[in-house]
Amino acid sequence: MKTKQIYLRFLNLIHALEGEAHAPAMDLDAKKLLEVIAVRHEQEKPLTVTEAMALGTIASPATIHRKLDQLRELGMIDTVFEGKNRRTKYLVPTQASLDYFESIGKAMQAALA
């Protein structure tokens, strides 16, 4: 199968997943932000709220703030403190977002099959 066909098959599977009733209603900016949060968490370098607000490649600080609220309301991220430091909030993916990425990973596997 050609690379283009694999990618288009993957996109088709993703669109099918997003159309399901239990799929989180996120726009592209929210998805990008969630991906950055999840990648940083996976690298064991959790993203702080301040660092997230500085992600100008995704959106403006005001938009990022709204997207963080949206992701929290959807149950996709949570904020945690490390140790006794109560000034720095870290953004971490929830089980719901890990399940979401698991379904995306399965779609990727299916596209390659």
PDB file as gemmi writes it, atoms N, CA and C in Angstrom:
CRYST1    1.000    1.000    1.000  90.00  90.00  90.00 P 1                      
ATOM      1  N   MET A   1       0.846  -1.176   0.000  1.00  0.00           N  
ATOM      2  CA  MET A   1       0.000   0.000   0.000  1.00  0.00           C  
ATOM      3  C   MET A   1       0.895   1.244   0.000  1.00  0.00           C  
ATOM      4  N   LYS A   2       0.523   2.226  -0.784  1.00  0.00           N  
ATOM      5  CA  LYS A   2       1.307   3.447  -0.879  1.00  0.00           C  
ATOM      6  C   LYS A   2       1.146   4.291   0.375  1.00  0.00           C  
ATOM      7  N   THR A   3       2.154   5.091   0.653  1.00  0.00           N  
ATOM      8  CA  THR A   3       2.162   5.942   1.839  1.00  0.00           C  
ATOM      9  C   THR A   3       0.945   6.858   1.875  1.00  0.00           C  
ATOM     10  N   LYS A   4       0.606   7.451   0.739  1.00  0.00           N  
ATOM     11  CA  LYS A   4      -0.547   8.354   0.675  1.00  0.00           C  
ATOM     12  C   LYS A   4      -1.824   7.599   1.036  1.00  0.00           C  
ATOM     13  N   GLN A   5      -1.968   6.372   0.544  1.00  0.00           N  
ATOM     14  CA  GLN A   5      -3.157   5.583   0.842  1.00  0.00           C  
ATOM     15  C   GLN A   5      -3.241   5.260   2.331  1.00  0.00           C  
ATOM     16  N   ILE A   6      -2.100   4.942   2.934  1.00  0.00           N  
ATOM     17  CA  ILE A   6      -2.078   4.647   4.369  1.00  0.00           C  
ATOM     18  C   ILE A   6      -2.535   5.866   5.156  1.00  0.00           C  
ATOM     19  N   TYR A   7      -1.998   7.032   4.792  1.00  0.00           N  
ATOM     20  CA  TYR A   7      -2.351   8.251   5.516  1.00  0.00           C  
ATOM     21  C   TYR A   7      -3.827   8.590   5.339  1.00  0.00           C  
ATOM     22  N   LEU A   8      -4.330   8.470   4.135  1.00  0.00           N  
ATOM     23  CA  LEU A   8      -5.746   8.772   3.901  1.00  0.00           C  
ATOM     24  C   LEU A   8      -6.650   7.770   4.612  1.00  0.00           C  
ATOM     25  N   ARG A   9      -6.230   6.528   4.667  1.00  0.00           N  
ATOM     26  CA  ARG A   9      -6.992   5.522   5.419  1.00  0.00           C  
ATOM     27  C   ARG A   9      -6.995   5.875   6.914  1.00  0.00           C  
ATOM     28  N   PHE A  10      -5.844   6.307   7.414  1.00  0.00           N  
ATOM     29  CA  PHE A  10      -5.734   6.731   8.807  1.00  0.00           C  
ATOM     30  C   PHE A  10      -6.685   7.905   9.078  1.00  0.00           C  
ATOM     31  N   LEU A  11      -6.674   8.911   8.193  1.00  0.00           N  
ATOM     32  CA  LEU A  11      -7.573  10.058   8.374  1.00  0.00           C  
ATOM     33  C   LEU A  11      -9.031   9.623   8.374  1.00  0.00           C  
ATOM     34  N   ASN A  12      -9.375   8.712   7.512  1.00  0.00           N  
ATOM     35  CA  ASN A  12     -10.742   8.206   7.464  1.00  0.00           C  
ATOM     36  C   ASN A  12     -11.120   7.536   8.784  1.00  0.00           C  
ATOM     37  N   LEU A  13     -10.218   6.744   9.335  1.00  0.00           N  
ATOM     38  CA  LEU A  13     -10.471   6.084  10.619  1.00  0.00           C  
ATOM     39  C   LEU A  13     -10.592   7.103  11.748  1.00  0.00           C  
ATOM     40  N   ILE A  14      -9.755   8.139  11.725  1.00  0.00           N  
ATOM     41  CA  ILE A  14      -9.809   9.189  12.745  1.00  0.00           C  
ATOM     42  C   ILE A  14     -11.146   9.912  12.673  1.00  0.00           C  
ATOM     43  N   HIS A  15     -11.584  10.241  11.478  1.00  0.00           N  
ATOM     44  CA  HIS A  15     -12.876  10.926  11.323  1.00  0.00           C  
ATOM     45  C   HIS A  15     -14.021  10.053  11.811  1.00  0.00           C  
ATOM     46  N   ALA A  16     -13.918   8.758  11.593  1.00  0.00           N  
ATOM     47  CA  ALA A  16     -14.941   7.846  12.099  1.00  0.00           C  
ATOM     48  C   ALA A  16     -14.944   7.835  13.626  1.00  0.00           C  
ATOM     49  N   LEU A  17     -13.744   7.834  14.233  1.00  0.00           N  
ATOM     50  CA  LEU A  17     -13.650   7.873  15.700  1.00  0.00           C  
ATOM     51  C   LEU A  17     -14.248   9.160  16.260  1.00  0.00           C  
ATOM     52  N   GLU A  18     -13.953  10.276  15.597  1.00  0.00           N  
ATOM     53  CA  GLU A  18     -14.437  11.567  16.075  1.00  0.00           C  
ATOM     54  C   GLU A  18     -15.944  11.687  15.955  1.00  0.00           C  
ATOM     55  N   GLY A  19     -16.548  10.906  15.072  1.00  0.00           N  
ATOM     56  CA  GLY A  19     -17.991  10.939  14.902  1.00  0.00           C  
ATOM     57  C   GLY A  19     -18.751  10.112  15.919  1.00  0.00           C  
ATOM     58  N   GLU A  20     -18.048   9.317  16.707  1.00  0.00           N  
ATOM     59  CA  GLU A  20     -18.710   8.476  17.706  1.00  0.00           C  
ATOM     60  C   GLU A  20     -19.222   9.320  18.860  1.00  0.00           C  
ATOM     61  N   ALA A  21     -20.246   8.825  19.502  1.00  0.00           N  
ATOM     62  CA  ALA A  21     -20.914   9.582  20.574  1.00  0.00           C  
ATOM     63  C   ALA A  21     -20.001   9.865  21.760  1.00  0.00           C  
ATOM     64  N   HIS A  22     -19.090   8.953  22.079  1.00  0.00           N  
ATOM     65  CA  HIS A  22     -18.237   9.127  23.260  1.00  0.00           C  
ATOM     66  C   HIS A  22     -16.944   9.895  22.971  1.00  0.00           C  
ATOM     67  N   ALA A  23     -16.748  10.293  21.735  1.00  0.00           N  
ATOM     68  CA  ALA A  23     -15.530  11.021  21.379  1.00  0.00           C  
ATOM     69  C   ALA A  23     -15.562  12.437  21.951  1.00  0.00           C  
ATOM     70  N   PRO A  24     -14.424  12.902  22.497  1.00  0.00           N  
ATOM     71  CA  PRO A  24     -14.397  14.263  23.043  1.00  0.00           C  
ATOM     72  C   PRO A  24     -14.526  15.312  21.948  1.00  0.00           C  
ATOM     73  N   ALA A  25     -15.287  16.352  22.221  1.00  0.00           N  
ATOM     74  CA  ALA A  25     -15.518  17.425  21.238  1.00  0.00           C  
ATOM     75  C   ALA A  25     -14.421  18.469  21.368  1.00  0.00           C  
ATOM     76  N   MET A  26     -13.332  18.260  20.629  1.00  0.00           N  
ATOM     77  CA  MET A  26     -12.197  19.181  20.675  1.00  0.00           C  
ATOM     78  C   MET A  26     -11.954  19.752  19.293  1.00  0.00           C  
ATOM     79  N   ASP A  27     -11.576  21.023  19.247  1.00  0.00           N  
ATOM     80  CA  ASP A  27     -11.157  21.610  17.973  1.00  0.00           C  
ATOM     81  C   ASP A  27      -9.654  21.360  17.797  1.00  0.00           C  
ATOM     82  N   LEU A  28      -9.120  21.819  16.683  1.00  0.00           N  
ATOM     83  CA  LEU A  28      -7.708  21.540  16.378  1.00  0.00           C  
ATOM     84  C   LEU A  28      -6.739  22.134  17.389  1.00  0.00           C  
ATOM     85  N   ASP A  29      -7.008  23.358  17.857  1.00  0.00           N  
ATOM     86  CA  ASP A  29      -6.117  23.974  18.842  1.00  0.00           C  
ATOM     87  C   ASP A  29      -6.091  23.166  20.135  1.00  0.00           C  
ATOM     88  N   ALA A  30      -7.262  22.717  20.573  1.00  0.00           N  
ATOM     89  CA  ALA A  30      -7.333  21.914  21.797  1.00  0.00           C  
ATOM     90  C   ALA A  30      -6.593  20.588  21.616  1.00  0.00           C  
ATOM     91  N   LYS A  31      -6.737  19.971  20.438  1.00  0.00           N  
ATOM     92  CA  LYS A  31      -6.043  18.703  20.173  1.00  0.00           C  
ATOM     93  C   LYS A  31      -4.533  18.898  20.178  1.00  0.00           C  
ATOM     94  N   LYS A  32      -4.068  19.959  19.535  1.00  0.00           N  
ATOM     95  CA  LYS A  32      -2.627  20.236  19.518  1.00  0.00           C  
ATOM     96  C   LYS A  32      -2.106  20.434  20.933  1.00  0.00           C  
ATOM     97  N   LEU A  33      -2.837  21.196  21.714  1.00  0.00           N  
ATOM     98  CA  LEU A  33      -2.438  21.450  23.096  1.00  0.00           C  
ATOM     99  C   LEU A  33      -2.420  20.153  23.903  1.00  0.00           C  
ATOM    100  N   LEU A  34      -3.442  19.328  23.736  1.00  0.00           N  
ATOM    101  CA  LEU A  34      -3.490  18.037  24.428  1.00  0.00           C  
ATOM    102  C   LEU A  34      -2.316  17.157  24.011  1.00  0.00           C  
ATOM    103  N   GLU A  35      -1.977  17.170  22.741  1.00  0.00           N  
ATOM    104  CA  GLU A  35      -0.848  16.368  22.266  1.00  0.00           C  
ATOM    105  C   GLU A  35       0.457  16.816  22.908  1.00  0.00           C  
ATOM    106  N   VAL A  36       0.667  18.132  22.997  1.00  0.00           N  
ATOM    107  CA  VAL A  36       1.891  18.647  23.629  1.00  0.00           C  
ATOM    108  C   VAL A  36       1.933  18.240  25.105  1.00  0.00           C  
ATOM    109  N   ILE A  37       0.806  18.367  25.784  1.00  0.00           N  
ATOM    110  CA  ILE A  37       0.738  17.993  27.197  1.00  0.00           C  
ATOM    111  C   ILE A  37       1.055  16.513  27.362  1.00  0.00           C  
ATOM    112  N   ALA A  38       0.478  15.667  26.511  1.00  0.00           N  
ATOM    113  CA  ALA A  38       0.692  14.224  26.618  1.00  0.00           C  
ATOM    114  C   ALA A  38       2.136  13.835  26.290  1.00  0.00           C  
ATOM    115  N   VAL A  39       2.707  14.455  25.258  1.00  0.00           N  
ATOM    116  CA  VAL A  39       4.090  14.142  24.892  1.00  0.00           C  
ATOM    117  C   VAL A  39       5.043  14.539  26.018  1.00  0.00           C  
ATOM    118  N   ARG A  40       4.862  15.730  26.545  1.00  0.00           N  
ATOM    119  CA  ARG A  40       5.727  16.180  27.646  1.00  0.00           C  
ATOM    120  C   ARG A  40       5.560  15.286  28.877  1.00  0.00           C  
ATOM    121  N   HIS A  41       4.340  14.855  29.146  1.00  0.00           N  
ATOM    122  CA  HIS A  41       4.097  13.957  30.281  1.00  0.00           C  
ATOM    123  C   HIS A  41       4.793  12.616  30.035  1.00  0.00           C  
ATOM    124  N   GLU A  42       4.700  12.119  28.812  1.00  0.00           N  
ATOM    125  CA  GLU A  42       5.335  10.848  28.461  1.00  0.00           C  
ATOM    126  C   GLU A  42       6.854  10.934  28.590  1.00  0.00           C  
ATOM    127  N   GLN A  43       7.404  12.110  28.317  1.00  0.00           N  
ATOM    128  CA  GLN A  43       8.852  12.332  28.443  1.00  0.00           C  
ATOM    129  C   GLN A  43       9.257  12.603  29.893  1.00  0.00           C  
ATOM    130  N   GLU A  44       8.293  12.560  30.798  1.00  0.00           N  
ATOM    131  CA  GLU A  44       8.497  12.839  32.223  1.00  0.00           C  
ATOM    132  C   GLU A  44       9.017  14.257  32.447  1.00  0.00           C  
ATOM    133  N   LYS A  45       8.553  15.173  31.591  1.00  0.00           N  
ATOM    134  CA  LYS A  45       8.838  16.606  31.710  1.00  0.00           C  
ATOM    135  C   LYS A  45       7.513  17.350  31.605  1.00  0.00           C  
ATOM    136  N   PRO A  46       6.644  17.201  32.626  1.00  0.00           N  
ATOM    137  CA  PRO A  46       5.302  17.776  32.505  1.00  0.00           C  
ATOM    138  C   PRO A  46       5.327  19.272  32.219  1.00  0.00           C  
ATOM    139  N   LEU A  47       4.382  19.671  31.408  1.00  0.00           N  
ATOM    140  CA  LEU A  47       4.243  21.055  30.988  1.00  0.00           C  
ATOM    141  C   LEU A  47       3.583  21.860  32.109  1.00  0.00           C  
ATOM    142  N   THR A  48       4.121  23.018  32.397  1.00  0.00           N  
ATOM    143  CA  THR A  48       3.474  23.894  33.375  1.00  0.00           C  
ATOM    144  C   THR A  48       2.434  24.752  32.656  1.00  0.00           C  
ATOM    145  N   VAL A  49       1.538  25.323  33.420  1.00  0.00           N  
ATOM    146  CA  VAL A  49       0.541  26.220  32.846  1.00  0.00           C  
ATOM    147  C   VAL A  49       1.243  27.403  32.180  1.00  0.00           C  
ATOM    148  N   THR A  50       2.273  27.929  32.829  1.00  0.00           N  
ATOM    149  CA  THR A  50       3.024  29.054  32.270  1.00  0.00           C  
ATOM    150  C   THR A  50       3.655  28.686  30.933  1.00  0.00           C  
ATOM    151  N   GLU A  51       4.253  27.498  30.843  1.00  0.00           N  
ATOM    152  CA  GLU A  51       4.854  27.048  29.581  1.00  0.00           C  
ATOM    153  C   GLU A  51       3.785  26.881  28.501  1.00  0.00           C  
ATOM    154  N   ALA A  52       2.643  26.365  28.885  1.00  0.00           N  
ATOM    155  CA  ALA A  52       1.553  26.193  27.927  1.00  0.00           C  
ATOM    156  C   ALA A  52       1.099  27.534  27.370  1.00  0.00           C  
ATOM    157  N   MET A  53       1.009  28.524  28.243  1.00  0.00           N  
ATOM    158  CA  MET A  53       0.557  29.847  27.815  1.00  0.00           C  
ATOM    159  C   MET A  53       1.523  30.468  26.810  1.00  0.00           C  
ATOM    160  N   ALA A  54       2.768  30.010  26.794  1.00  0.00           N  
ATOM    161  CA  ALA A  54       3.787  30.557  25.893  1.00  0.00           C  
ATOM    162  C   ALA A  54       3.877  29.799  24.558  1.00  0.00           C  
ATOM    163  N   LEU A  55       2.972  28.854  24.325  1.00  0.00           N  
ATOM    164  CA  LEU A  55       3.010  28.071  23.088  1.00  0.00           C  
ATOM    165  C   LEU A  55       2.376  28.864  21.947  1.00  0.00           C  
ATOM    166  N   GLY A  56       3.091  29.873  21.499  1.00  0.00           N  
ATOM    167  CA  GLY A  56       2.596  30.750  20.451  1.00  0.00           C  
ATOM    168  C   GLY A  56       2.396  30.071  19.117  1.00  0.00           C  
ATOM    169  N   THR A  57       3.012  28.915  18.906  1.00  0.00           N  
ATOM    170  CA  THR A  57       2.815  28.198  17.646  1.00  0.00           C  
ATOM    171  C   THR A  57       1.432  27.553  17.576  1.00  0.00           C  
ATOM    172  N   ILE A  58       0.788  27.398  18.725  1.00  0.00           N  
ATOM    173  CA  ILE A  58      -0.552  26.808  18.750  1.00  0.00           C  
ATOM    174  C   ILE A  58      -1.615  27.897  18.680  1.00  0.00           C  
ATOM    175  N   ALA A  59      -1.491  28.883  19.560  1.00  0.00           N  
ATOM    176  CA  ALA A  59      -2.495  29.957  19.609  1.00  0.00           C  
ATOM    177  C   ALA A  59      -1.993  31.062  20.528  1.00  0.00           C  
ATOM    178  N   SER A  60      -2.806  32.096  20.648  1.00  0.00           N  
ATOM    179  CA  SER A  60      -2.471  33.201  21.553  1.00  0.00           C  
ATOM    180  C   SER A  60      -2.663  32.732  22.993  1.00  0.00           C  
ATOM    181  N   PRO A  61      -2.063  33.421  23.962  1.00  0.00           N  
ATOM    182  CA  PRO A  61      -2.242  33.037  25.369  1.00  0.00           C  
ATOM    183  C   PRO A  61      -3.719  32.996  25.791  1.00  0.00           C  
ATOM    184  N   ALA A  62      -4.510  33.942  25.327  1.00  0.00           N  
ATOM    185  CA  ALA A  62      -5.930  33.947  25.692  1.00  0.00           C  
ATOM    186  C   ALA A  62      -6.645  32.703  25.157  1.00  0.00           C  
ATOM    187  N   THR A  63      -6.332  32.336  23.919  1.00  0.00           N  
ATOM    188  CA  THR A  63      -6.947  31.140  23.333  1.00  0.00           C  
ATOM    189  C   THR A  63      -6.473  29.893  24.048  1.00  0.00           C  
ATOM    190  N   ILE A  64      -5.188  29.835  24.358  1.00  0.00           N  
ATOM    191  CA  ILE A  64      -4.663  28.673  25.087  1.00  0.00           C  
ATOM    192  C   ILE A  64      -5.344  28.550  26.441  1.00  0.00           C  
ATOM    193  N   HIS A  65      -5.555  29.644  27.109  1.00  0.00           N  
ATOM    194  CA  HIS A  65      -6.240  29.619  28.405  1.00  0.00           C  
ATOM    195  C   HIS A  65      -7.641  29.026  28.247  1.00  0.00           C  
ATOM    196  N   ARG A  66      -8.363  29.441  27.209  1.00  0.00           N  
ATOM    197  CA  ARG A  66      -9.706  28.890  26.962  1.00  0.00           C  
ATOM    198  C   ARG A  66      -9.638  27.403  26.646  1.00  0.00           C  
ATOM    199  N   LYS A  67      -8.631  27.005  25.873  1.00  0.00           N  
ATOM    200  CA  LYS A  67      -8.496  25.597  25.505  1.00  0.00           C  
ATOM    201  C   LYS A  67      -8.128  24.737  26.713  1.00  0.00           C  
ATOM    202  N   LEU A  68      -7.317  25.278  27.612  1.00  0.00           N  
ATOM    203  CA  LEU A  68      -7.013  24.548  28.852  1.00  0.00           C  
ATOM    204  C   LEU A  68      -8.283  24.335  29.660  1.00  0.00           C  
ATOM    205  N   ASP A  69      -9.109  25.379  29.757  1.00  0.00           N  
ATOM    206  CA  ASP A  69     -10.384  25.239  30.463  1.00  0.00           C  
ATOM    207  C   ASP A  69     -11.269  24.199  29.786  1.00  0.00           C  
ATOM    208  N   GLN A  70     -11.302  24.241  28.451  1.00  0.00           N  
ATOM    209  CA  GLN A  70     -12.116  23.281  27.704  1.00  0.00           C  
ATOM    210  C   GLN A  70     -11.630  21.845  27.958  1.00  0.00           C  
ATOM    211  N   LEU A  71     -10.320  21.640  27.901  1.00  0.00           N  
ATOM    212  CA  LEU A  71      -9.765  20.305  28.130  1.00  0.00           C  
ATOM    213  C   LEU A  71     -10.035  19.824  29.553  1.00  0.00           C  
ATOM    214  N   ARG A  72      -9.977  20.732  30.519  1.00  0.00           N  
ATOM    215  CA  ARG A  72     -10.311  20.368  31.909  1.00  0.00           C  
ATOM    216  C   ARG A  72     -11.775  19.967  32.015  1.00  0.00           C  
ATOM    217  N   GLU A  73     -12.656  20.750  31.399  1.00  0.00           N  
ATOM    218  CA  GLU A  73     -14.096  20.468  31.453  1.00  0.00           C  
ATOM    219  C   GLU A  73     -14.436  19.143  30.767  1.00  0.00           C  
ATOM    220  N   LEU A  74     -13.699  18.806  29.714  1.00  0.00           N  
ATOM    221  CA  LEU A  74     -13.912  17.533  29.025  1.00  0.00           C  
ATOM    222  C   LEU A  74     -13.317  16.351  29.795  1.00  0.00           C  
ATOM    223  N   GLY A  75     -12.549  16.653  30.835  1.00  0.00           N  
ATOM    224  CA  GLY A  75     -11.918  15.601  31.619  1.00  0.00           C  
ATOM    225  C   GLY A  75     -10.689  15.019  30.952  1.00  0.00           C  
ATOM    226  N   MET A  76     -10.081  15.784  30.044  1.00  0.00           N  
ATOM    227  CA  MET A  76      -8.917  15.296  29.309  1.00  0.00           C  
ATOM    228  C   MET A  76      -7.593  15.635  29.988  1.00  0.00           C  
ATOM    229  N   ILE A  77      -7.569  16.688  30.794  1.00  0.00           N  
ATOM    230  CA  ILE A  77      -6.355  17.064  31.521  1.00  0.00           C  
ATOM    231  C   ILE A  77      -6.713  17.407  32.954  1.00  0.00           C  
ATOM    232  N   ASP A  78      -5.684  17.433  33.759  1.00  0.00           N  
ATOM    233  CA  ASP A  78      -5.819  17.850  35.143  1.00  0.00           C  
ATOM    234  C   ASP A  78      -4.587  18.671  35.494  1.00  0.00           C  
ATOM    235  N   THR A  79      -4.698  19.463  36.530  1.00  0.00           N  
ATOM    236  CA  THR A  79      -3.541  20.207  37.018  1.00  0.00           C  
ATOM    237  C   THR A  79      -3.131  19.619  38.360  1.00  0.00           C  
ATOM    238  N   VAL A  80      -1.830  19.473  38.528  1.00  0.00           N  
ATOM    239  CA  VAL A  80      -1.305  18.910  39.770  1.00  0.00           C  
ATOM    240  C   VAL A  80      -0.139  19.756  40.242  1.00  0.00           C  
ATOM    241  N   PHE A  81       0.146  19.648  41.520  1.00  0.00           N  
ATOM    242  CA  PHE A  81       1.309  20.288  42.113  1.00  0.00           C  
ATOM    243  C   PHE A  81       2.323  19.199  42.412  1.00  0.00           C  
ATOM    244  N   GLU A  82       3.596  19.555  42.403  1.00  0.00           N  
ATOM    245  CA  GLU A  82       4.635  18.595  42.768  1.00  0.00           C  
ATOM    246  C   GLU A  82       5.225  18.999  44.105  1.00  0.00           C  
ATOM    247  N   GLY A  83       5.239  18.064  45.009  1.00  0.00           N  
ATOM    248  CA  GLY A  83       5.800  18.323  46.328  1.00  0.00           C  
ATOM    249  C   GLY A  83       5.039  19.405  47.071  1.00  0.00           C  
ATOM    250  N   LYS A  84       5.780  20.230  47.786  1.00  0.00           N  
ATOM    251  CA  LYS A  84       5.166  21.284  48.585  1.00  0.00           C  
ATOM    252  C   LYS A  84       5.047  22.602  47.822  1.00  0.00           C  
ATOM    253  N   ASN A  85       5.549  22.632  46.594  1.00  0.00           N  
ATOM    254  CA  ASN A  85       5.474  23.829  45.777  1.00  0.00           C  
ATOM    255  C   ASN A  85       4.043  24.002  45.262  1.00  0.00           C  
ATOM    256  N   ARG A  86       3.324  24.981  45.814  1.00  0.00           N  
ATOM    257  CA  ARG A  86       1.939  25.232  45.418  1.00  0.00           C  
ATOM    258  C   ARG A  86       1.832  26.358  44.397  1.00  0.00           C  
ATOM    259  N   ARG A  87       2.950  26.866  43.940  1.00  0.00           N  
ATOM    260  CA  ARG A  87       2.908  27.968  42.978  1.00  0.00           C  
ATOM    261  C   ARG A  87       2.921  27.484  41.537  1.00  0.00           C  
ATOM    262  N   THR A  88       3.491  26.328  41.288  1.00  0.00           N  
ATOM    263  CA  THR A  88       3.624  25.835  39.923  1.00  0.00           C  
ATOM    264  C   THR A  88       2.630  24.708  39.679  1.00  0.00           C  
ATOM    265  N   LYS A  89       1.743  24.909  38.710  1.00  0.00           N  
ATOM    266  CA  LYS A  89       0.778  23.884  38.323  1.00  0.00           C  
ATOM    267  C   LYS A  89       1.297  23.162  37.092  1.00  0.00           C  
ATOM    268  N   TYR A  90       1.247  21.850  37.148  1.00  0.00           N  
ATOM    269  CA  TYR A  90       1.651  21.026  36.020  1.00  0.00           C  
ATOM    270  C   TYR A  90       0.412  20.440  35.357  1.00  0.00           C  
ATOM    271  N   LEU A  91       0.452  20.365  34.048  1.00  0.00           N  
ATOM    272  CA  LEU A  91      -0.658  19.820  33.276  1.00  0.00           C  
ATOM    273  C   LEU A  91      -0.385  18.354  32.980  1.00  0.00           C  
ATOM    274  N   VAL A  92      -1.330  17.504  33.306  1.00  0.00           N  
ATOM    275  CA  VAL A  92      -1.167  16.070  33.080  1.00  0.00           C  
ATOM    276  C   VAL A  92      -2.404  15.512  32.379  1.00  0.00           C  
ATOM    277  N   PRO A  93      -2.190  14.532  31.502  1.00  0.00           N  
ATOM    278  CA  PRO A  93      -3.332  13.892  30.850  1.00  0.00           C  
ATOM    279  C   PRO A  93      -4.074  12.996  31.841  1.00  0.00           C  
ATOM    280  N   THR A  94      -5.363  12.908  31.675  1.00  0.00           N  
ATOM    281  CA  THR A  94      -6.178  12.032  32.516  1.00  0.00           C  
ATOM    282  C   THR A  94      -6.312  10.668  31.841  1.00  0.00           C  
ATOM    283  N   GLN A  95      -6.971   9.754  32.511  1.00  0.00           N  
ATOM    284  CA  GLN A  95      -7.210   8.442  31.918  1.00  0.00           C  
ATOM    285  C   GLN A  95      -8.051   8.573  30.647  1.00  0.00           C  
ATOM    286  N   ALA A  96      -8.972   9.533  30.633  1.00  0.00           N  
ATOM    287  CA  ALA A  96      -9.797   9.744  29.435  1.00  0.00           C  
ATOM    288  C   ALA A  96      -8.939  10.109  28.231  1.00  0.00           C  
ATOM    289  N   SER A  97      -7.928  10.946  28.432  1.00  0.00           N  
ATOM    290  CA  SER A  97      -7.069  11.307  27.302  1.00  0.00           C  
ATOM    291  C   SER A  97      -6.165  10.145  26.919  1.00  0.00           C  
ATOM    292  N   LEU A  98      -5.720   9.373  27.883  1.00  0.00           N  
ATOM    293  CA  LEU A  98      -4.905   8.198  27.564  1.00  0.00           C  
ATOM    294  C   LEU A  98      -5.732   7.191  26.760  1.00  0.00           C  
ATOM    295  N   ASP A  99      -7.007   7.044  27.107  1.00  0.00           N  
ATOM    296  CA  ASP A  99      -7.906   6.174  26.335  1.00  0.00           C  
ATOM    297  C   ASP A  99      -8.093   6.715  24.920  1.00  0.00           C  
ATOM    298  N   TYR A 100      -8.204   8.044  24.805  1.00  0.00           N  
ATOM    299  CA  TYR A 100      -8.336   8.687  23.505  1.00  0.00           C  
ATOM    300  C   TYR A 100      -7.112   8.390  22.636  1.00  0.00           C  
ATOM    301  N   PHE A 101      -5.914   8.543  23.205  1.00  0.00           N  
ATOM    302  CA  PHE A 101      -4.696   8.263  22.454  1.00  0.00           C  
ATOM    303  C   PHE A 101      -4.569   6.778  22.122  1.00  0.00           C  
ATOM    304  N   GLU A 102      -5.078   5.929  22.989  1.00  0.00           N  
ATOM    305  CA  GLU A 102      -5.085   4.487  22.706  1.00  0.00           C  
ATOM    306  C   GLU A 102      -5.941   4.203  21.467  1.00  0.00           C  
ATOM    307  N   SER A 103      -7.096   4.843  21.376  1.00  0.00           N  
ATOM    308  CA  SER A 103      -7.960   4.635  20.205  1.00  0.00           C  
ATOM    309  C   SER A 103      -7.310   5.185  18.939  1.00  0.00           C  
ATOM    310  N   ILE A 104      -6.598   6.309  19.049  1.00  0.00           N  
ATOM    311  CA  ILE A 104      -5.879   6.860  17.906  1.00  0.00           C  
ATOM    312  C   ILE A 104      -4.772   5.890  17.475  1.00  0.00           C  
ATOM    313  N   GLY A 105      -4.076   5.322  18.448  1.00  0.00           N  
ATOM    314  CA  GLY A 105      -3.021   4.352  18.147  1.00  0.00           C  
ATOM    315  C   GLY A 105      -3.571   3.122  17.445  1.00  0.00           C  
ATOM    316  N   LYS A 106      -4.739   2.666  17.876  1.00  0.00           N  
ATOM    317  CA  LYS A 106      -5.368   1.512  17.218  1.00  0.00           C  
ATOM    318  C   LYS A 106      -5.765   1.850  15.788  1.00  0.00           C  
ATOM    319  N   ALA A 107      -6.231   3.086  15.578  1.00  0.00           N  
ATOM    320  CA  ALA A 107      -6.580   3.525  14.223  1.00  0.00           C  
ATOM    321  C   ALA A 107      -5.333   3.537  13.344  1.00  0.00           C  
ATOM    322  N   MET A 108      -4.219   3.949  13.928  1.00  0.00           N  
ATOM    323  CA  MET A 108      -2.962   3.969  13.179  1.00  0.00           C  
ATOM    324  C   MET A 108      -2.540   2.556  12.802  1.00  0.00           C  
ATOM    325  N   GLN A 109      -2.675   1.635  13.742  1.00  0.00           N  
ATOM    326  CA  GLN A 109      -2.344   0.237  13.452  1.00  0.00           C  
ATOM    327  C   GLN A 109      -3.246  -0.324  12.356  1.00  0.00           C  
ATOM    328  N   ALA A 110      -4.540   0.008  12.439  1.00  0.00           N  
ATOM    329  CA  ALA A 110      -5.486  -0.481  11.436  1.00  0.00           C  
ATOM    330  C   ALA A 110      -5.169   0.082  10.057  1.00  0.00           C  
ATOM    331  N   ALA A 111      -4.716   1.328  10.005  1.00  0.00           N  
ATOM    332  CA  ALA A 111      -4.367   1.938   8.716  1.00  0.00           C  
ATOM    333  C   ALA A 111      -3.168   1.242   8.084  1.00  0.00           C  
ATOM    334  N   LEU A 112      -2.272   0.750   8.929  1.00  0.00           N  
ATOM    335  CA  LEU A 112      -1.074   0.078   8.425  1.00  0.00           C  
ATOM    336  C   LEU A 112      -1.332  -1.365   8.038  1.00  0.00           C  
ATOM    337  N   ALA A 113      -2.430  -1.938   8.547  1.00  0.00           N  
ATOM    338  CA  ALA A 113      -2.738  -3.349   8.273  1.00  0.00           C  
ATOM    339  C   ALA A 113      -3.291  -3.573   6.883  1.00  0.00           C  
TER     340      ALA A 113                                                      
END                                                                             
